[in-house]
Amino acid sequence: MERVNDITIRKQYPREKDYIVWEYEDSFNTMYVYKDFIEKGQLQKWNERNFPPTIKQLEVRRKAETVLPTSIYDFPDLEYLIISPQLIKKIDWSHFKNLIALETEKLNWTMKDEIFPNLLYISVLQGSIKFKQKNLPKLRSIICKYTDEVMNELLSYKRLDNIIFYAVNDTNVLDQLSGLEDLNHLKINSGKITSLEGISKIKGVEHLQLATLSHLTDVSELVAMDSLQALWINTCKYISNWDFLLEMKSLKKLSLFGCGKNRPNEKILSALEERGVKVF
C-alpha cells in the first residue's frame, strides 16, 4: 500500500473476506445478517476449529467473554485482526509476527513487552494507547484518543500516513503535529478546540476531516494549507464565516454534513463547483 489509512486498509482487507469467530445462536437474525459468511464457511463458534490455517483476516467478537477462543493461535499468516477489547491483554502476541492491521475499541492499553514487527495500522476506537516506537517500529497509521504520551511517541516517527485523534481539547496539538516531516491524512474527531491555530504548519496534509467539534468557530487558517485537496467537515455547527473556501486553491473535494444553519451559502458553493471542486 502506497498510503496506509482506514480506507486503504479496508480496500486491502475487504470485510467479505473476513473469517469471524463469534458465539452466536442459530436464530433468524444471525442467519440473515451472516448468511453469506455462513454459506462460505467463514463463521464459527467460540470453541470450534473449522477455519483453514492460511486465513489472513479474522474477527473475534464476544462482549463479555474473557477466555480466548480455542482457535486463536491457529493462523500463523494472519495479517488483519479485529478483536474485542477485554481479550487484548490475554493474548500472547508473539504468535502474530505477520500482523499488519489491528483493530479494537474502548480500551486503555499500555504496551509493555509486546512487539509488532510488521504492524502498519492500529485502531483503538474511542480508546487510548501507550507505546514506544520499539513496540510498533513500522507504524504508519493510528486511531485513538489524544494524549500527551501518544503525541510524544508519534513525533519520533517523523513520517506518518494517517492520524485520527478523538477528544482533542487543546489547540496546541496542531502545533505539535508540525514536528512531523510528513502527514498525509489527519482527522480530529470530537473535542473542545475553538480554532485551528497552528494547523497550517503541519507538512503534507492532503486530506483533513473535522468532526463533532461543537466549540470550533475559527477555521480561517485552512487557507494557508497549500497541499490540502480534500476537506470533510461534519457536525461543526458554529463555523459562521465560510469565505475562506474561495481562497483554498488546491481544494478538489469538499464534504459538509450536519453543520446546521451556518453552512456556506449557495454563492460560495456555486463558485467552488465552477472551479471544479466536487461538493458533497
C-alpha positions as a Markdown table, in Angstrom:
| # | Residue | x | y | z |
|---|---|---|---|---|
| 1 | Met | 0.0 | 0.0 | 0.0 |
| 2 | Glu | 1.3 | 3.4 | -1.0 |
| 3 | Arg | -0.6 | 5.1 | 1.8 |
| 4 | Val | -1.9 | 3.4 | 4.9 |
| 5 | Asn | -5.2 | 4.7 | 6.5 |
| 6 | Asp | -8.6 | 3.3 | 7.5 |
| 7 | Ile | -9.8 | 3.5 | 3.9 |
| 8 | Thr | -6.9 | 1.8 | 2.2 |
| 9 | Ile | -6.8 | -0.9 | 4.9 |
| 10 | Arg | -10.3 | -2.0 | 4.2 |
| 11 | Lys | -9.7 | -2.0 | 0.5 |
| 12 | Gln | -6.7 | -4.3 | 1.1 |
| 13 | Tyr | -8.7 | -6.4 | 3.5 |
| 14 | Pro | -12.4 | -6.2 | 2.4 |
| 15 | Arg | -14.9 | -7.4 | 5.0 |
| 16 | Glu | -16.4 | -10.0 | 2.8 |
| 17 | Lys | -13.1 | -11.9 | 3.2 |
| 18 | Asp | -13.1 | -11.8 | 7.0 |
| 19 | Tyr | -13.4 | -15.0 | 9.0 |
| 20 | Ile | -15.5 | -14.4 | 12.1 |
| 21 | Val | -15.3 | -16.2 | 15.5 |
| 22 | Trp | -18.5 | -15.3 | 17.4 |
| 23 | Glu | -20.7 | -17.0 | 20.0 |
| 24 | Tyr | -23.9 | -16.9 | 18.1 |
| 25 | Glu | -27.3 | -18.6 | 18.3 |
| 26 | Asp | -28.9 | -20.3 | 15.3 |
| 27 | Ser | -31.5 | -17.5 | 15.2 |
| 28 | Phe | -33.2 | -16.0 | 12.2 |
| 29 | Asn | -31.3 | -12.7 | 12.8 |
| 30 | Thr | -27.9 | -14.5 | 12.8 |
| 31 | Met | -28.9 | -16.5 | 9.7 |
| 32 | Tyr | -29.9 | -13.3 | 7.9 |
| 33 | Val | -27.1 | -11.0 | 8.8 |
| 34 | Tyr | -24.3 | -13.5 | 8.4 |
| 35 | Lys | -25.9 | -15.6 | 5.7 |
| 36 | Asp | -23.0 | -15.1 | 3.2 |
| 37 | Phe | -20.3 | -15.8 | 5.8 |
| 38 | Ile | -22.1 | -19.0 | 6.9 |
| 39 | Glu | -22.5 | -20.2 | 3.3 |
| 40 | Lys | -18.8 | -19.6 | 2.6 |
| 41 | Gly | -17.7 | -21.3 | 5.8 |
| 42 | Gln | -16.4 | -18.0 | 7.3 |
| 43 | Leu | -18.3 | -18.1 | 10.6 |
| 44 | Gln | -17.6 | -20.4 | 13.5 |
| 45 | Lys | -18.5 | -20.6 | 17.2 |
| 46 | Trp | -16.1 | -19.8 | 20.0 |
| 47 | Asn | -14.7 | -23.3 | 20.6 |
| 48 | Glu | -14.8 | -24.6 | 17.1 |
| 49 | Arg | -11.7 | -25.1 | 14.9 |
| 50 | Asn | -13.0 | -25.3 | 11.4 |
| 51 | Phe | -11.1 | -22.4 | 9.7 |
| 52 | Pro | -8.1 | -23.2 | 7.4 |
| 53 | Pro | -4.7 | -22.2 | 9.0 |
| 54 | Thr | -3.9 | -20.0 | 6.0 |
| 55 | Ile | -6.5 | -17.3 | 6.6 |
| 56 | Lys | -5.3 | -13.7 | 6.7 |
| 57 | Gln | -8.3 | -11.8 | 8.1 |
| 58 | Leu | -10.0 | -12.6 | 11.4 |
| 59 | Glu | -12.7 | -11.0 | 13.6 |
| 60 | Val | -13.0 | -12.2 | 17.2 |
| 61 | Arg | -16.1 | -10.7 | 18.8 |
| 62 | Arg | -17.8 | -11.5 | 22.2 |
| 63 | Lys | -18.7 | -8.8 | 24.6 |
| 64 | Ala | -18.4 | -10.4 | 28.0 |
| 65 | Glu | -16.0 | -13.3 | 27.2 |
| 66 | Thr | -12.6 | -13.2 | 28.9 |
| 67 | Val | -11.4 | -16.6 | 27.7 |
| 68 | Leu | -9.7 | -16.7 | 24.3 |
| 69 | Pro | -11.3 | -18.8 | 21.6 |
| 70 | Thr | -9.8 | -22.2 | 21.0 |
| 71 | Ser | -8.5 | -21.3 | 17.5 |
| 72 | Ile | -6.8 | -18.0 | 18.3 |
| 73 | Tyr | -3.3 | -19.3 | 17.6 |
| 74 | Asp | -4.2 | -21.4 | 14.6 |
| 75 | Phe | -3.4 | -18.8 | 12.0 |
| 76 | Pro | 0.3 | -18.0 | 11.6 |
| 77 | Asp | -0.2 | -16.0 | 8.4 |
| 78 | Leu | -2.8 | -13.6 | 9.9 |
| 79 | Glu | -2.4 | -10.0 | 8.7 |
| 80 | Tyr | -5.7 | -8.3 | 9.8 |
| 81 | Leu | -7.3 | -8.8 | 13.2 |
| 82 | Ile | -10.4 | -7.2 | 14.8 |
| 83 | Ile | -10.7 | -8.3 | 18.5 |
| 84 | Ser | -12.9 | -7.4 | 21.5 |
| 85 | Pro | -11.0 | -5.1 | 23.9 |
| 86 | Gln | -11.2 | -7.4 | 27.0 |
| 87 | Leu | -9.2 | -10.1 | 25.2 |
| 88 | Ile | -6.3 | -7.9 | 24.1 |
| 89 | Lys | -4.3 | -8.4 | 27.3 |
| 90 | Lys | -4.9 | -12.2 | 27.3 |
| 91 | Ile | -3.1 | -12.8 | 24.0 |
| 92 | Asp | 0.5 | -13.9 | 23.5 |
| 93 | Trp | 1.3 | -11.5 | 20.7 |
| 94 | Ser | 4.5 | -13.4 | 19.7 |
| 95 | His | 2.2 | -15.6 | 17.6 |
| 96 | Phe | 1.3 | -12.7 | 15.4 |
| 97 | Lys | 4.5 | -11.6 | 13.8 |
| 98 | Asn | 2.9 | -11.1 | 10.4 |
| 99 | Leu | 0.1 | -8.8 | 11.6 |
| 100 | Ile | -0.3 | -5.7 | 9.6 |
| 101 | Ala | -3.5 | -4.2 | 10.9 |
| 102 | Leu | -5.1 | -4.4 | 14.4 |
| 103 | Glu | -8.5 | -3.0 | 15.4 |
| 104 | Thr | -10.2 | -2.8 | 18.8 |
| 105 | Glu | -12.2 | -0.3 | 20.8 |
| 106 | Lys | -12.9 | 1.4 | 24.1 |
| 107 | Leu | -9.7 | 0.2 | 25.7 |
| 108 | Asn | -6.9 | 1.8 | 27.8 |
| 109 | Trp | -3.9 | -0.2 | 26.6 |
| 110 | Thr | -0.4 | 0.2 | 27.8 |
| 111 | Met | 2.0 | -1.9 | 25.7 |
| 112 | Lys | 5.0 | -3.3 | 27.6 |
| 113 | Asp | 6.8 | -6.3 | 26.1 |
| 114 | Glu | 4.5 | -6.6 | 23.1 |
| 115 | Ile | 6.4 | -6.2 | 19.8 |
| 116 | Phe | 4.5 | -5.9 | 16.5 |
| 117 | Pro | 7.4 | -6.0 | 14.0 |
| 118 | Asn | 5.2 | -5.6 | 10.8 |
| 119 | Leu | 2.2 | -3.7 | 12.1 |
| 120 | Leu | 1.4 | -0.6 | 9.9 |
| 121 | Tyr | -2.1 | 0.3 | 11.2 |
| 122 | Ile | -3.6 | 0.3 | 14.7 |
| 123 | Ser | -7.1 | 1.4 | 15.7 |
| 124 | Val | -8.2 | 1.8 | 19.3 |
| 125 | Leu | -11.6 | 3.3 | 18.6 |
| 126 | Gln | -12.6 | 5.7 | 21.4 |
| 127 | Gly | -9.8 | 4.3 | 23.5 |
| 128 | Ser | -6.3 | 5.2 | 24.5 |
| 129 | Ile | -2.9 | 3.6 | 24.0 |
| 130 | Lys | 0.6 | 4.0 | 25.4 |
| 131 | Phe | 3.5 | 2.6 | 23.5 |
| 132 | Lys | 7.1 | 3.1 | 22.4 |
| 133 | Gln | 8.5 | 3.0 | 18.9 |
| 134 | Lys | 10.1 | -0.3 | 19.7 |
| 135 | Asn | 6.6 | -1.8 | 20.2 |
| 136 | Leu | 5.4 | -0.6 | 16.8 |
| 137 | Pro | 8.5 | 0.0 | 14.7 |
| 138 | Lys | 6.8 | 0.3 | 11.3 |
| 139 | Leu | 3.6 | 2.2 | 12.4 |
| 140 | Arg | 2.1 | 4.4 | 9.6 |
| 141 | Ser | -1.5 | 4.9 | 10.8 |
| 142 | Ile | -3.1 | 5.3 | 14.2 |
| 143 | Ile | -6.7 | 5.9 | 15.5 |
| 144 | Cys | -7.0 | 6.6 | 19.3 |
| 145 | Lys | -7.8 | 9.3 | 21.9 |
| 146 | Tyr | -5.4 | 12.1 | 22.1 |
| 147 | Thr | -2.9 | 12.0 | 25.0 |
| 148 | Asp | 0.4 | 13.8 | 25.5 |
| 149 | Glu | 2.1 | 10.4 | 25.7 |
| 150 | Val | 0.9 | 9.2 | 22.3 |
| 151 | Met | 1.7 | 12.6 | 20.7 |
| 152 | Asn | 5.3 | 12.5 | 22.0 |
| 153 | Glu | 5.8 | 9.0 | 20.7 |
| 154 | Leu | 4.3 | 9.7 | 17.3 |
| 155 | Leu | 6.7 | 12.6 | 16.8 |
| 156 | Ser | 9.6 | 10.1 | 16.9 |
| 157 | Tyr | 8.4 | 8.5 | 13.6 |
| 158 | Lys | 8.9 | 11.7 | 11.6 |
| 159 | Arg | 6.6 | 10.5 | 8.8 |
| 160 | Leu | 3.1 | 9.0 | 9.1 |
| 161 | Asp | 0.3 | 8.4 | 6.7 |
| 162 | Asn | -2.7 | 8.9 | 8.9 |
| 163 | Ile | -3.7 | 10.1 | 12.4 |
| 164 | Ile | -7.2 | 10.1 | 13.7 |
| 165 | Phe | -7.5 | 11.7 | 17.2 |
| 166 | Tyr | -10.5 | 11.6 | 19.5 |
| 167 | Ala | -11.1 | 14.0 | 22.4 |
| 168 | Val | -8.8 | 16.8 | 21.3 |
| 169 | Asn | -9.2 | 19.7 | 23.8 |
| 170 | Asp | -6.0 | 21.7 | 23.2 |
| 171 | Thr | -5.2 | 23.6 | 20.0 |
| 172 | Asn | -1.5 | 23.1 | 20.9 |
| 173 | Val | -2.0 | 19.6 | 19.5 |
| 174 | Leu | -1.9 | 21.1 | 16.0 |
| 175 | Asp | 1.4 | 23.0 | 16.7 |
| 176 | Gln | 2.9 | 19.8 | 18.0 |
| 177 | Leu | 2.0 | 17.9 | 14.8 |
| 178 | Ser | 4.1 | 20.3 | 12.8 |
| 179 | Gly | 7.1 | 18.4 | 14.3 |
| 180 | Leu | 6.3 | 15.6 | 11.8 |
| 181 | Glu | 8.1 | 15.8 | 8.4 |
| 182 | Asp | 5.1 | 14.4 | 6.5 |
| 183 | Leu | 1.4 | 13.6 | 7.4 |
| 184 | Asn | -1.0 | 12.8 | 4.6 |
| 185 | His | -4.3 | 12.2 | 6.4 |
| 186 | Leu | -5.5 | 14.0 | 9.6 |
| 187 | Lys | -8.8 | 13.7 | 11.4 |
| 188 | Ile | -9.8 | 15.5 | 14.6 |
| 189 | Asn | -12.9 | 13.7 | 15.9 |
| 190 | Ser | -14.5 | 15.4 | 18.9 |
| 191 | Gly | -13.0 | 17.8 | 21.4 |
| 192 | Lys | -13.2 | 21.3 | 22.7 |
| 193 | Ile | -10.9 | 23.2 | 20.4 |
| 194 | Thr | -12.2 | 26.6 | 19.3 |
| 195 | Ser | -9.8 | 27.3 | 16.4 |
| 196 | Leu | -7.3 | 25.6 | 14.1 |
| 197 | Glu | -4.4 | 27.7 | 15.1 |
| 198 | Gly | -1.1 | 26.0 | 14.0 |
| 199 | Ile | -2.7 | 23.6 | 11.5 |
| 200 | Ser | -1.0 | 25.3 | 8.5 |
| 201 | Lys | 2.4 | 24.4 | 9.9 |
| 202 | Ile | 1.6 | 20.6 | 9.5 |
| 203 | Lys | 3.5 | 19.4 | 6.5 |
| 204 | Gly | 2.0 | 17.4 | 3.7 |
| 205 | Val | -1.7 | 17.2 | 4.7 |
| 206 | Glu | -3.8 | 16.4 | 1.6 |
| 207 | His | -6.9 | 15.0 | 3.4 |
| 208 | Leu | -8.4 | 16.7 | 6.5 |
| 209 | Gln | -11.5 | 15.7 | 8.5 |
| 210 | Leu | -13.1 | 17.8 | 11.3 |
| 211 | Ala | -15.9 | 16.1 | 13.1 |
| 212 | Thr | -18.1 | 16.7 | 16.2 |
| 213 | Leu | -16.2 | 19.9 | 17.3 |
| 214 | Ser | -19.0 | 21.8 | 19.0 |
| 215 | His | -16.7 | 24.6 | 20.1 |
| 216 | Leu | -15.0 | 25.2 | 16.8 |
| 217 | Thr | -15.6 | 28.7 | 15.3 |
| 218 | Asp | -12.5 | 29.8 | 13.6 |
| 219 | Val | -11.1 | 27.7 | 10.7 |
| 220 | Ser | -9.6 | 30.6 | 8.6 |
| 221 | Glu | -6.1 | 29.2 | 8.9 |
| 222 | Leu | -7.1 | 26.4 | 6.4 |
| 223 | Val | -6.4 | 29.0 | 3.7 |
| 224 | Ala | -2.7 | 28.6 | 4.3 |
| 225 | Met | -2.7 | 24.8 | 3.8 |
| 226 | Asp | -1.2 | 24.7 | 0.4 |
| 227 | Ser | -1.3 | 20.9 | -0.1 |
| 228 | Leu | -4.9 | 20.3 | 1.1 |
| 229 | Gln | -7.0 | 18.6 | -1.5 |
| 230 | Ala | -10.0 | 17.1 | 0.4 |
| 231 | Leu | -11.8 | 18.7 | 3.3 |
| 232 | Trp | -14.6 | 17.0 | 5.3 |
| 233 | Ile | -16.5 | 19.0 | 8.0 |
| 234 | Asn | -19.0 | 17.0 | 10.0 |
| 235 | Thr | -21.2 | 18.4 | 12.8 |
| 236 | Cys | -19.3 | 21.6 | 13.4 |
| 237 | Lys | -22.3 | 23.9 | 13.8 |
| 238 | Tyr | -20.6 | 27.2 | 14.9 |
| 239 | Ile | -18.5 | 28.0 | 11.9 |
| 240 | Ser | -20.1 | 31.2 | 10.7 |
| 241 | Asn | -17.6 | 32.5 | 8.1 |
| 242 | Trp | -17.0 | 30.3 | 5.0 |
| 243 | Asp | -15.3 | 32.8 | 2.7 |
| 244 | Phe | -12.0 | 31.1 | 3.3 |
| 245 | Leu | -13.2 | 28.3 | 1.0 |
| 246 | Leu | -12.9 | 30.6 | -2.0 |
| 247 | Glu | -9.2 | 31.1 | -1.2 |
| 248 | Met | -8.3 | 27.4 | -1.0 |
| 249 | Lys | -6.6 | 27.0 | -4.4 |
| 250 | Ser | -5.6 | 23.3 | -4.1 |
| 251 | Leu | -9.0 | 22.1 | -2.9 |
| 252 | Lys | -10.6 | 19.4 | -5.0 |
| 253 | Lys | -13.3 | 17.8 | -2.7 |
| 254 | Leu | -15.5 | 19.4 | -0.1 |
| 255 | Ser | -17.9 | 17.4 | 2.1 |
| 256 | Leu | -20.2 | 19.1 | 4.6 |
| 257 | Phe | -22.6 | 17.3 | 6.9 |
| 258 | Gly | -24.6 | 18.3 | 10.0 |
| 259 | Cys | -23.2 | 21.9 | 10.1 |
| 260 | Gly | -26.6 | 23.4 | 10.9 |
| 261 | Lys | -27.9 | 26.8 | 9.6 |
| 262 | Asn | -24.4 | 28.2 | 9.2 |
| 263 | Arg | -23.3 | 26.2 | 6.2 |
| 264 | Pro | -21.8 | 28.0 | 3.2 |
| 265 | Asn | -24.3 | 30.0 | 1.1 |
| 266 | Glu | -25.1 | 29.0 | -2.5 |
| 267 | Lys | -22.9 | 31.7 | -4.0 |
| 268 | Ile | -19.8 | 30.2 | -2.3 |
| 269 | Leu | -20.8 | 26.6 | -3.2 |
| 270 | Ser | -21.5 | 27.5 | -6.8 |
| 271 | Ala | -18.2 | 29.3 | -7.2 |
| 272 | Leu | -16.4 | 26.2 | -5.9 |
| 273 | Glu | -18.2 | 23.9 | -8.3 |
| 274 | Glu | -17.5 | 26.2 | -11.2 |
| 275 | Arg | -13.8 | 25.9 | -10.3 |
| 276 | Gly | -14.1 | 22.1 | -10.5 |
| 277 | Val | -14.3 | 21.4 | -6.8 |
| 278 | Lys | -16.6 | 18.4 | -6.0 |
| 279 | Val | -19.0 | 19.4 | -3.3 |
| 280 | Phe | -20.9 | 16.8 | -1.3 |
